[in-house]
Amino acid sequence: MTLRVVFLDRASIIANVRRPRAATDYLEYPRSDAGEVVERLRGASVAITNKVPLRAEVLRELPELRLIAVAATGYDVIDTAWCRAHGVAVANIRDYAVHTVPEHAFALILALRRNLIAYRADVERGVWNRSEQFCFFDHPILDLHGAQLGIIGEGVLGRAMAAIGTAFGMQPVFLDHPQRVGEDLEYQPLPRLLAGSDVVTLHCPLLPGTRNLIGEAQLRAMKRTAILINTARGGLVDEAALARALQEGWIGGAGFDVLTVEPPRAGNPLLELRLPNLIITPHIAWASQGAMQFLADQLIDNIDAWAAGTPQNLVA
């Protein structure tokens, strides 16, 4: 059996990626532009992609394709409906970022609640040197202990956030939803969660029903001291509304690792702001060395399992 496997954006993973056992032909491209995808996947049985989109207009040109192995948990770059209708399996990565994403989210939370960016900037500008006493209090410092942590998304990442928040003495509250996981957890509808939380953190997928989940009305409903954390998907938040919220003081701050368009070559309203209560990182919450190697190993395990007739981690 000939099994041609093509990795469209190998440079998106800095880890050792072993060759699939069943592959008779294995090709890697550092990156692939939209106009290169069909030619590079022609004759391939398996496509590996992290962020290269595979939509219906591309997939219909690839009759030999049988598996799309997504090198990520999110698979919104894949037309899964088309794949289901045409017998193309889609497998994603599970539970690889259970430590790295929550740690990154809490790095953002701690920096914002304690105003580290503002204080560091003041030190660099010599404010401390000119202080009349041993320290200065120009920016408010808020504890995590006793604060409400509003978590939107009760997957493995949301539950990990709750565990870390509990260790800090926070009170985790999950957005209520039909498929509750925990029996001893507190659930609240979105308006109540937003109004009562000191930190709101997003850990849900980007779906038609969650796009712009947090917009102007939701931002205005939050506490003026609350911070919004997004390490999930940029499209969950109306970025223009968030820019206004930060400029006009509707909320206390925001820490984002994701934007609606990545990379933001045409700009983004958030990137135009120079505010100490806004921290943006370039989609790296998932990218610890340990997490990337775990991802790379599971990626090839998914292909090997599918080739052996025992597919795993299928989403289509």
N, C-alpha and C positions, 0 to 999 in steps of 0.2 A: 504494500500500500504506500503510495506517495503522499507525504504530508509536508506541504510547504508552509512554513510559519514565517510571518513578516512582522517585525516590530517597527511601528511607524514613527515613534518618538522616544527612542532609547535614551536620549540625553535628559529626559525628564526624571530619570531614576539614577541616583549615584549609589550603586550597589553592585554586587556580583550577581549577574543574571546567567544561570546555567542554561545550557542548550536543552530543550525538551527531548526526552528520551526517544519519542516516536518520530521526531522530525527527520525527514530525509533531506530537507533543504531549509536552512535557517538564515534569514537575512535581518540585519539591523540597520535602521536609518536614524541618525541623530535627531532629525526633525523632518516633518513632511508638510508641505503647503497643500492647500485644498486641490490645486490643479495637478498634483503629483500622486494623489492617493490611488486613483483607479489603476494607473499604470503599474504602480509598485505592488498592488495587491492582486494584479491579474494572475490567475492560476493558483492563488494561495487558498489553502483550506482553513488556515487560522490567521486571524489578524490580531495583533496586540496593539492597543492604543491606550494612552493615558488621557490626553486632551484633544487629539485629532478627531473631529466629528465624522461620524459615519451615518449619514442620512439616507433616505430612500433613494434619492437620485444617484447616489454613489453605489449603494448596495445592489441595485438592480443591474448594474454593470458587472457584477462579480458573481456569476452563477455557481462557481466552485467553492465559494466561501461557506463554511459550515460552523465556525466558531469565532466569536469575538471575545477575546480575553482582555478585560478592562483592567488596566494597571492602577486602579483606584477603587474606592468604595462607591463614589457617585458615578452614575452612568447616564446622566442627562445628555451626553454628547452622542448617544446611540439612539437610533430610531427603533426602540424595542418592539413597538407594535408591528412594524414591517418585518422584523426578525421573527416574531411569533407566527405571523401569517405565512412566512416562507421557509420555515424550518431551520433558521439560523440560531444556534444557541448563543447565549450571552452569559458570561461568568464574570463576577466582580470580586473584589478583595474584601474580606471580613475581619473586623476586630484587630487590625494591625496598628491602629493609632490610639489604642486605649490609654496609653500613658502620655505620648507626646502632645496630642491635642489638648487634653485637660491641663497639662503643665503649662503650655503656651497660653491658654486662656487665663489661667490664674496669674501668670506673669503680667498680662495686660491688666487684670483686675487689681492686683497689688500696686502696680505702677500708678494707675489712675486714682485709686482710693487714697493713696498716700501722696499724691501729687509729685512723684519723683521727677518727672520731666521738667516741671516748673522750678523745682528746687535745684536741680542740676544746672539748668540754664542760669539761675541767679548766681550760683557759685562760680560758674564760668565767667560771669559778668562782674565779679568782684563784690557782690552784695554782702557776702559773709565777711569779707575783709573790712567792710565799712560798718558792720553791725556794732551797736553800742553794748551788746552783751554776748554771751557765749553762743547764742543761736538766734534765729529770727522766725517769725510765724506768718509769713506773707500769704501762705496758701493753706486752706483747710486740710486737715489730715483726719481721715475717717477710718475707724476700725472695721474689720470684717466680722469680728465676734458680735453676735446679736443681730447682724444684718440679714435681711431676707434675700435669698438667692432664687430668682425665678428662672426656671429651666424650661425651654421650649424644645421638646424632643426627648423621649424617654428610651432611647437606644442605649447601647453600651457606653457611648460618650456622655450622654446626659446623666446616666447613673454614676459614672466615674466622677463627674462634676459634683454630684450630690455628696459622694463619699468624701471628697477633698473639702468641700464646703463645710460639711459636718465636723471634720477635724479642726477647722478654723473656728468652730463655734457658730457657724451660720445656720440659718433655718431654710433648708431646701424646699421649694414648692414647684411642682410640675404643672405644665399646662394640661388641663383635663382632656382626655381623648378616649375613644371607645375601647381600645386595646390596652388597658392598664396592665402594667407588669408587676409593680410592687403592691403588696397588701397593706403595708404599714407606712405608706408615703402619703403626703398631702397633695391634692390636686385642686386646681382652681381654674375657672374660666378665664379667658384672656384678659378681659377688662379688669377683673379683680387682681390677677397676677401682676399686670402692669402697674396698677395704682399702688400696690403694696410692696413691690420689690425694690430693694436698694441696688441690686445688680440683676440685669436680665441678660441671659446668655443663650444663644441660638445653636441648636444641635439637631436640626431637622433637615430633610432633603428638600431640594428645590423642585417643586411640582406645580402644576397650574394653580392648585389651591393654596399654595404657600408663597407664590410670587408676590412681592411687596406686602408680605404679611405685616410688616412694621412700616406704617406710613405716617402721614402727618397726624391723623387722629390718635393713633397709638402712641406716638412720641409726646403729644400734648397731654396724654393721660398719665404719663410716668411722673414720678417725683422729680422735682427740679434738681435734686442731688444725685439722682440715679445714673448709673452708667450702663451702656449697651455694649455687649460683646458679641462679635460674630466671627466664628472660626468655621462656619459651615459653608454657605454659598452667598455670594454678593447679591443675587437677585431677591433674597428674602427681605431686603430693606430698600425702601425708596431713598436713594442716596441724596437726591436734591432736597427732600424733606429733612433728612438728617443734617445736611449742611446748614439749613436754616435753623434747625433745633439747636445746634452747637453755637451758631453765631448769636442767636437771640436768647440763649439760656433756658430753653425748655427743659433740657436734661443736663446732668452734671458732666458727662463725658462719654467717649466711645472708644473702643478698641477693636479694630477690624483687621483680619488677616486675609480677607477676600473682597473682591469688587465685582460688580456686574459684568464688566468686560476685562479680561486679563490676557496679556498685559494691557494696561490702559493707554494705548498709543494715541488715542484721540483726546486724552485728558479725562478728568473726572471731577465733579464739583468738590469732592472731599479732598482731593490732592491740591486744590487751590487754597486750602485753609492752612494757616500757620498758627495753630492753637496748642497750648500745652496740655489741654484735656482731650486731645485726639491723637491716638497712636495707630498708624497703619503699617502693617508688615506685609511683605510680598508673597502671600500664600505659602508660608513655610511652617505652619503649625504642625503639619503632618511629617516633617522632613528630618526628624532625628536620625542619626545613623542606624540605630537599632531598628527603628520603625521601617526605614526603607529596605533594609535587608530582609526583614520579616515579610514585607510586601513582595519583594522580588522572588522569594522562595515560594510563597503561596501562589503567585502568578503562574509560575511554571508547574506547580503542583496541580493547579486547575486544568492546565492543558494536558498534562500527563493523565489525570483522572478521566478527562473527557475522551482521550484517545484510547484508554483502556476499557471504555464502556461503562464507567462508573462516575458520571459527571458530578461535580460539586459546585456549590456557590452560584447556582444558576439564578438569573433574574429573568431569563426568557429562554 
